[in-house]
Amino acid sequence: MRTVRLPVLILAALTLAGPLHAQDSNITMPVAELERICEEGGLPFARIQTPSALFDDPHLNAGGMVPLTLPDGKKTQIPGLPMQFGAQRLPLRSELPVPGEHNAEILGGLK
């Protein structure tokens, strides 16, 4: 079971342990328990993860992934920006450029 050490301010904000004192700063709890508390309290949260772990994240896979076509034509998905306007998440702004695609545009003024 993975546990996390909670900063005093987070504990105070969640009122997990009632009144807190300086000696309470080493409180640990299972990550799943902290996630449950945040969910029940309506507090937005996300685990800090490695980039590769994002692809297995249940929240992202429930609607936070954005389809992308790689320059070689392969289809994949990447994590989208973590914000939305109303009920709509921000879409992919543009596909990835092929190498050198914008060289003339960017370097043209240097002649």
Secondary structure, 3 states (H helix, E strand, C coil): CCEEECCHHHHHHHCCCCCCCHHHHHCEEEHHHHHHHHHHHCCCCCCCCCHHHHHHCHHHHCCCEEEEECCCCCEEEEECCCCEECCEECCCCCCCCCCCCCHHHHHHHHC
